[in-house]
């Protein structure tokens, strides 16, 4: 995949051997790209670029360092993946979504994930560790990226099969499911089931954030592989900035 290969070329070009050595501003400067903060209504970031130079504007209201780094890496992905004169304005849905329908946005996310959470480093960091909210938070902190990007990355290449679900307003926005997880399908727009612990947040404003056991009914009733009385673990995290819940599911 070109986006992943482009990210690895950056890592090789700059001789980066650890995630803490990734200086996005230095990389941008080398590529003749200026990064500045600006008032961006309804957008997280925007890039104006030709084949050889560019300007990235980041929404000044982004306060989370991990989110800001992923946004910058995403915009660098547009430049290095596309390499032609263009203007891209990226909304929160472009960066928060999983497997965007827009190919250029999807490729920019792939680039950012590989650059900030290089597959080899990510595997080494997560190997042998128990899945759950703590591990996702540890990944986000270690790789200096957003919680959602760390969660999606773990679903893709983590050492234990998991399903990651983002829900808002009592509906599933997207899900990222490891190919080895028993169940594989949660439709976008699926109403959060009352059997899940995430449901409590949307009905009472409060939620148990400990690790709990749930039946597959809580999330996978519409999956063709659904089994009755199949149990798994569920843990939830608030995403305050998005008024959403990030759910992690893994098997016993």
C-alpha positions in Angstrom: 0.0 0.0 0.0 1.4 3.3 -1.1 0.4 5.3 2.0 2.0 2.9 4.3 5.2 2.7 2.1 5.4 6.5 2.1 5.3 6.6 5.9 8.0 4.0 6.2 10.1 6.0 3.7 9.9 9.0 6.0 11.0 6.9 9.0 14.0 5.6 6.9 14.9 9.0 5.5 15.2 10.6 8.9 16.8 7.6 10.5 14.0 7.4 13.2 14.4 4.4 15.5 12.0 5.3 18.3 8.5 6.9 18.3 9.7 9.8 20.6 12.2 10.8 17.9 9.3 11.7 15.4 9.4 15.5 15.0 6.5 16.4 12.7 7.5 20.0 12.5 11.1 19.0 11.4 9.6 16.6 8.8 7.3 19.3 7.5 10.1 21.8 7.3 12.2 19.4 5.3 9.4 19.0 2.8 8.9 22.9 2.6 5.7 22.8 4.5 4.7 25.5 7.0 2.5 24.5 10.0 0.4 27.2 11.7 -2.6 27.3 14.0 -5.7 29.2 12.8 -9.5 29.7 13.3 -11.0 26.9 11.2 -14.8 26.8 11.3 -16.1 23.2 11.1 -12.7 21.8 10.2 -9.8 20.3 12.2 -7.2 21.1 9.6 -6.6 22.3 6.0 -3.6 21.9 3.7 -2.9 24.0 0.6 -0.1 22.5 -1.4 1.6 22.2 -4.8 3.9 19.4 -5.7 6.8 20.9 -3.7 5.6 23.3 -1.0 2.6 23.5 1.3 0.8 25.2 4.2 -0.9 23.2 6.9 -3.4 25.1 9.1 -4.5 23.4 12.3 -7.6 24.4 14.3 -6.3 26.4 17.2 -9.0 24.9 19.4 -7.4 21.4 19.4 -5.8 21.2 22.8 -5.0 17.5 23.0 -1.3 16.9 22.0 -2.0 13.4 20.7 -4.9 14.6 18.6 -2.9 17.5 17.2 0.0 15.2 16.2 -2.3 12.8 14.4 -4.0 15.7 12.6 -0.6 17.0 11.4 0.5 13.6 10.4 -2.7 13.2 8.5 -2.2 16.4 6.6 1.4 15.4 5.8 -0.1 12.2 4.4 -2.1 14.3 1.9 1.0 16.0 0.7 3.3 13.0 0.5 0.6 10.6 -0.9 -0.8 12.9 -3.5 2.0 15.2 -4.6 -0.1 17.5 -6.7 -1.5 21.0 -6.4 -4.6 20.8 -4.2 -6.5 22.0 -1.2 -7.8 19.6 1.4 -10.1 20.6 4.3 -10.5 17.8 6.9 -13.4 17.6 9.3 -13.5 15.7 12.5 -15.5 12.9 10.7 -12.6 12.5 8.2 -10.1 11.9 11.0 -12.4 10.3 13.5 -14.0 7.9 11.0 -12.7 4.4 10.3 -12.2 3.4 6.7 -13.5 6.6 5.3 -15.4 6.4 2.0 -13.1 9.1 0.6 -10.0 7.3 -0.6 -7.6 10.3 -0.1 -8.8 10.7 3.5 -8.5 6.9 4.1 -4.9 7.0 2.8 -4.0 10.0 4.8 -5.2 8.2 8.0 -3.2 5.1 7.0 -0.1 7.2 6.5 -0.5 8.9 9.9 -1.1 5.7 11.7 2.0 4.0 10.2 4.2 7.1 10.7 3.2 7.6 14.4 2.7 4.0 15.3 5.1 2.1 13.0 3.9 -1.5 12.9 7.1 -3.1 14.3 7.2 -0.6 17.2 3.5 -1.0 17.9 3.7 -4.8 18.0 6.7 -4.7 20.3 5.0 -2.3 22.7 1.7 -4.2 22.9 3.1 -7.8 22.9 2.0 -9.8 25.9 -0.1 -7.0 27.4 -3.8 -7.4 28.4 -6.2 -5.5 26.2 -8.4 -2.9 27.6 -8.7 0.8 28.2 -5.4 1.1 30.1 -3.5 -0.4 27.2 -5.1 1.9 24.7 -4.3 4.9 26.9 -0.8 3.7 27.3 -0.4 3.3 23.5 -1.8 6.8 22.9 0.7 8.2 25.5 3.7 6.3 24.3 3.2 7.0 20.6 1.9 10.5 21.3 -1.3 10.1 19.3 -5.0 10.3 19.8 -7.0 7.6 21.8 -9.1 6.7 18.7 -6.1 6.3 16.4 -4.4 4.1 19.0 -7.5 2.0 19.5 -8.0 1.5 15.8 -4.3 0.6 15.4 -4.6 -2.0 18.1 -7.7 -3.5 16.5 -5.7 -3.8 13.2 -2.4 -5.2 14.5 -2.6 -5.7 18.2 -1.5 -9.0 19.8 -5.1 -9.9 21.0 -8.2 -9.8 18.7 -10.5 -7.0 19.7 -13.4 -5.0 18.4 -13.4 -1.2 18.8 -16.7 0.7 18.6 -17.4 4.4 18.6 -20.9 5.4 19.5 -22.7 8.7 19.8 -26.3 9.7 20.5 -27.1 6.1 21.2 -25.9 5.0 17.7 -22.8 3.2 16.4 -20.7 5.6 14.3 -18.1 3.1 13.3 -16.4 -0.1 14.3 -12.9 -1.5 13.8 -12.7 -5.2 14.3 -9.6 -7.5 14.2 -9.9 -10.1 11.4 -9.5 -12.9 14.0 -12.3 -11.7 16.3 -15.2 -14.1 16.4 -17.8 -11.6 15.2 -17.2 -9.2 12.3 -20.2 -7.0 11.7 -21.8 -4.1 13.5 -23.7 -1.8 11.0 -23.2 1.9 11.2 -26.3 3.5 12.8 -26.9 0.4 14.9 -28.7 1.4 18.1 -26.6 0.8 21.2 -28.2 -2.2 22.9 -29.5 -2.0 26.5 -27.4 -5.1 27.3 -24.2 -3.1 26.8 -22.6 -0.9 29.5 -22.2 1.9 27.0 -26.0 2.2 26.9 -26.0 3.6 30.4 -24.1 6.7 29.3 -26.7 7.6 26.7 -29.6 7.1 29.1 -28.3 8.3 32.5 -25.1 10.2 31.7 -23.1 7.8 33.8 -21.3 4.6 32.9 -19.3 1.8 34.5 -15.8 2.1 33.0 -14.4 -1.1 34.6 -14.0 -4.4 32.7 -17.3 -6.2 32.6 -18.6 -9.4 31.1 -21.3 -9.1 28.5 -23.2 -11.4 26.1 -22.6 -11.1 22.4 -26.3 -9.9 22.3 -25.1 -6.5 23.5 -23.4 -5.8 20.2 -23.6 -8.6 17.6 -27.3 -9.6 17.3 -27.3 -8.8 13.6 -24.0 -10.6 12.8 -24.6 -13.8 10.8 -22.1 -15.5 13.2 -24.1 -14.5 16.3 -24.2 -17.2 19.0 -26.5 -17.2 22.0 -24.9 -17.2 25.5 -21.5 -16.2 24.0 -19.6 -14.1 26.5 -16.9 -11.5 26.1 -15.4 -8.6 28.0 -16.4 -5.0 27.5 -14.8 -1.8 28.7 -15.7 1.8 27.9 -14.1 5.2 27.8 -15.6 8.6 27.6 -14.5 10.8 24.7 -15.5 14.1 26.2 -14.6 16.3 23.2 -16.8 14.3 21.0 -19.6 13.5 23.5 -19.0 9.9 22.5 -18.1 6.5 23.9 -15.2 4.3 22.8 -15.9 0.7 23.5 -13.3 -2.1 23.6 -14.5 -5.7 23.3 -12.3 -8.8 23.6 -12.9 -12.5 24.1 -12.5 -14.5 27.2 
